[in-house]
Amino acid sequence: MSSPDPEVRAARNGSARDSTSPHGGRRPVVAVTGAARGVGALLTQRLAVSEHIKQVVAIDERRGDVTEAQWHVLDVRDPAIAEKLRGADVVVHLALDLDLETDAAARTAYNVRGTQTVLTAAAAAGVHRVVLCTSAMVYGALPDNDVPLAEDAELRATAEATGVGDLLEIERLARRAPRAHPGLNVTVLRPAVLVGGTDTALTRYFESPRLLVVAGSRPTWQFCHVEDLVSALEFAALEKAEGELAVGCDGWLEQEEVEELSGIRRMELPSAVALGAASRLHRLGLTPSPAGDLEYTMHPWVVSGSRLHEAGWRPRWTNEEVLAELLEEVSGRHTVAGRRLGRKDATAAGAAGATVALLGTAALVRRARKARRRL
């Protein structure tokens, strides 16, 4: 399987730059936080060459590569950011840390405090719109979810999965901001499983020699390529859509389709075994992913994306194409239970052997701890 031809993708409708600006001919000044890395860098580059944007103000802790942008090097938690935002019409806040390896407390301190500071600073600087980016994970992965979920569906996620607690708090800040700062509007984008230079518990799922399937569950997969997310962020920055906006490929894939397309066979485990082992392995520090991450591979949480569609935006990538891209990206990586293994370890252990080794290690550690307590 290969990625779609660039000319084919370019021909599809999905680019905000194909429409006229809603500012009555006046091109907005857009500030981007987290502008030197990841999605922020891609958006900064896109906006910098857009004929609909007057100026891009790029903010990060280091200077990025987009020379057309006006750069400010500082931490988004620094209140001095308010001065850097003066003159901006829109702020797109992408300075988030969702790294699996980051200390959870440090991650929350950065994500939540950074968002609070940006919202307050934007209001003080006279910015009229802030665009935030969370994840469709905030809806929660539950067996009774509608398929697909509407954007106004209740956010039923818990803080049990990596970073989701931070994202839920950011969503709460987004809802409170217009009341705390009259005149400030907030748009929130919620992408599906993000693919394209990303490393998450959900992308690592496809690095395993076998796809873990919990018995009795109904996994459904919906992806969002970073190119489509950047396109949707530009759409929001140009104020062509507002409110809570889900972003993803049209439709979804059932687990059987994923297995057929990927050529990776499943390993099925009872729910109690899979969740219990995931919880123990994480608690013992053997894997970076808490048990809550596993829920998102068990139950549906796909979204409709109807609001962006109604506003005229369309994804350029299909689920099948993004899955092919993901499989190409993770080729050569070896992950078991969310834990990266070196090539030598993976080759020596094999899929089942590595899993047994991890579970066995956890059991040995537990027995050792119990023995120490009895002394």
Solvent accessible surface area in square Angstrom, and as a share of the most:
residue,aa,sasa,rsa
1,M,136,0.61
2,S,89,0.58
3,S,40,0.26
4,P,16,0.10
5,D,76,0.39
6,P,89,0.56
7,E,139,0.62
8,V,76,0.43
9,R,32,0.12
10,A,65,0.50
11,A,88,0.68
12,R,69,0.25
13,N,88,0.45
14,G,1,0.01
15,S,5,0.03
16,A,0,0.00
17,R,74,0.27
18,D,105,0.54
19,S,50,0.32
20,T,116,0.67
21,S,23,0.15
22,P,68,0.43
23,H,31,0.14
24,G,79,0.76
25,G,68,0.65
26,R,128,0.47
27,R,110,0.40
28,P,0,0.00
29,V,23,0.13
30,V,0,0.00
31,A,0,0.00
32,V,0,0.00
33,T,0,0.00
34,G,1,0.01
35,A,1,0.01
36,A,10,0.08
37,R,86,0.31
38,G,54,0.52
39,V,28,0.16
40,G,2,0.02
41,A,29,0.23
42,L,85,0.43
43,L,0,0.00
44,T,0,0.00
45,Q,81,0.36
46,R,41,0.15
47,L,1,0.00
48,A,25,0.20
49,V,90,0.52
50,S,7,0.04
51,E,128,0.57
52,H,21,0.09
53,I,7,0.04
54,K,129,0.55
55,Q,59,0.26
56,V,5,0.03
57,V,10,0.06
58,A,0,0.00
59,I,0,0.00
60,D,4,0.02
61,E,90,0.40
62,R,131,0.48
63,R,143,0.52
64,G,12,0.11
65,D,135,0.70
66,V,9,0.05
67,T,113,0.66
68,E,101,0.45
69,A,7,0.06
70,Q,88,0.39
71,W,23,0.08
72,H,35,0.16
73,V,89,0.51
74,L,24,0.12
75,D,37,0.19
76,V,3,0.02
77,R,83,0.30
78,D,56,0.29
79,P,95,0.60
80,A,48,0.38
81,I,0,0.00
82,A,17,0.13
83,E,110,0.49
84,K,72,0.30
85,L,0,0.00
86,R,130,0.47
87,G,62,0.60
88,A,7,0.06
89,D,23,0.12
90,V,0,0.00
91,V,0,0.00
92,V,0,0.00
93,H,2,0.01
94,L,23,0.11
95,A,1,0.01
96,L,31,0.15
97,D,37,0.19
98,L,68,0.34
99,D,72,0.37
100,L,12,0.06
101,E,117,0.53
102,T,38,0.22
103,D,93,0.48
104,A,60,0.47
105,A,76,0.59
106,A,54,0.42
107,R,22,0.08
108,T,58,0.34
109,A,54,0.41
110,Y,23,0.09
111,N,1,0.00
112,V,22,0.13
113,R,126,0.46
114,G,0,0.00
115,T,0,0.00
116,Q,76,0.34
117,T,15,0.09
118,V,0,0.00
119,L,7,0.03
120,T,74,0.43
121,A,6,0.05
122,A,0,0.00
123,A,32,0.24
124,A,63,0.49
125,A,11,0.09
126,G,61,0.59
127,V,5,0.03
128,H,58,0.26
129,R,15,0.05
130,V,0,0.00
131,V,0,0.00
132,L,1,0.01
133,C,13,0.08
134,T,8,0.04
135,S,14,0.09
136,A,0,0.00
137,M,27,0.12
138,V,0,0.00
139,Y,2,0.01
140,G,2,0.02
141,A,11,0.08
142,L,49,0.24
143,P,100,0.63
144,D,99,0.51
145,N,13,0.07
146,D,102,0.53
147,V,41,0.23
148,P,52,0.33
149,L,11,0.06
150,A,52,0.41
151,E,6,0.02
152,D,109,0.56
153,A,28,0.22
154,E,131,0.59
155,L,41,0.20
156,R,88,0.32
157,A,15,0.11
158,T,84,0.49
159,A,69,0.53
160,E,111,0.50
161,A,6,0.05
162,T,23,0.13
163,G,5,0.05
164,V,0,0.00
165,G,23,0.22
166,D,8,0.04
167,L,4,0.02
168,L,19,0.09
169,E,40,0.18
170,I,1,0.01
171,E,2,0.01
172,R,96,0.35
173,L,16,0.08
174,A,7,0.05
175,R,119,0.43
176,R,105,0.38
177,A,5,0.04
178,P,54,0.34
179,R,172,0.63
180,A,70,0.54
181,H,47,0.21
182,P,119,0.75
183,G,65,0.63
184,L,5,0.02
185,N,66,0.34
186,V,22,0.12
187,T,0,0.00
188,V,3,0.02
189,L,0,0.00
190,R,8,0.03
191,P,5,0.03
192,A,5,0.04
193,V,6,0.04
194,L,36,0.18
195,V,0,0.00
196,G,16,0.15
197,G,75,0.72
198,T,28,0.16
199,D,59,0.30
200,T,47,0.27
201,A,21,0.16
202,L,9,0.05
203,T,2,0.01
204,R,10,0.04
205,Y,21,0.08
206,F,4,0.02
207,E,10,0.04
208,S,20,0.13
209,P,48,0.30
210,R,80,0.29
211,L,0,0.00
212,L,39,0.19
213,V,5,0.03
214,V,3,0.01
215,A,42,0.33
216,G,91,0.87
217,S,23,0.15
218,R,119,0.44
219,P,9,0.06
220,T,3,0.02
221,W,2,0.01
222,Q,9,0.04
223,F,0,0.00
224,C,0,0.00
225,H,7,0.03
226,V,9,0.05
227,E,69,0.31
228,D,2,0.01
229,L,1,0.01
230,V,7,0.04
231,S,2,0.01
232,A,0,0.00
233,L,0,0.00
234,E,0,0.00
235,F,8,0.03
236,A,0,0.00
237,A,0,0.00
238,L,0,0.00
239,E,43,0.19
240,K,38,0.16
241,A,12,0.09
242,E,107,0.48
243,G,25,0.24
244,E,59,0.27
245,L,1,0.00
246,A,0,0.00
247,V,0,0.00
248,G,7,0.07
249,C,2,0.01
250,D,83,0.43
251,G,36,0.35
252,W,86,0.30
253,L,4,0.02
254,E,50,0.22
255,Q,2,0.01
256,E,108,0.49
257,E,74,0.33
258,V,0,0.00
259,E,29,0.13
260,E,146,0.65
261,L,55,0.27
262,S,21,0.14
263,G,64,0.61
264,I,32,0.16
265,R,166,0.60
266,R,81,0.29
267,M,53,0.24
268,E,91,0.41
269,L,44,0.22
270,P,75,0.47
271,S,44,0.29
272,A,85,0.66
273,V,68,0.39
274,A,4,0.03
275,L,44,0.22
276,G,19,0.19
277,A,10,0.08
278,A,22,0.17
279,S,43,0.28
280,R,76,0.28
281,L,4,0.02
282,H,68,0.30
283,R,151,0.55
284,L,27,0.13
285,G,63,0.60
286,L,40,0.20
287,T,9,0.05
288,P,27,0.17
289,S,13,0.08
290,P,28,0.18
291,A,24,0.19
292,G,8,0.07
293,D,10,0.05
294,L,22,0.11
295,E,55,0.25
296,Y,11,0.04
297,T,9,0.05
298,M,9,0.04
299,H,27,0.12
300,P,3,0.02
301,W,12,0.04
302,V,3,0.02
303,V,5,0.03
304,S,41,0.27
305,G,6,0.06
306,S,43,0.28
307,R,81,0.30
308,L,1,0.00
309,H,41,0.18
310,E,145,0.65
311,A,41,0.32
312,G,37,0.35
313,W,3,0.01
314,R,93,0.34
315,P,15,0.10
316,R,50,0.18
317,W,7,0.02
318,T,55,0.32
319,N,4,0.02
320,E,80,0.36
321,E,30,0.13
322,V,0,0.00
323,L,0,0.00
324,A,6,0.05
325,E,35,0.16
326,L,1,0.01
327,L,30,0.15
328,E,116,0.52
329,E,52,0.24
330,V,8,0.04
331,S,86,0.56
332,G,40,0.38
333,R,95,0.35
334,H,48,0.21
335,T,1,0.00
336,V,9,0.05
337,A,51,0.39
338,G,14,0.13
339,R,95,0.35
340,R,91,0.33
341,L,24,0.12
342,G,41,0.39
343,R,157,0.57
344,K,174,0.74
345,D,80,0.41
346,A,14,0.11
347,T,110,0.64
348,A,90,0.70
349,A,42,0.32
350,G,32,0.31
351,A,21,0.16
352,A,67,0.52
353,G,33,0.32
354,A,4,0.03
355,T,23,0.13
356,V,100,0.58
357,A,56,0.43
358,L,11,0.05
359,L,59,0.30
360,G,31,0.30
361,T,55,0.32
362,A,2,0.02
363,A,22,0.17
364,L,109,0.54
365,V,48,0.28
366,R,74,0.27
367,R,143,0.52
368,A,42,0.33
369,R,93,0.34
370,K,100,0.43
371,A,42,0.33
372,R,145,0.53
373,R,170,0.62
374,R,183,0.67
375,L,185,0.92
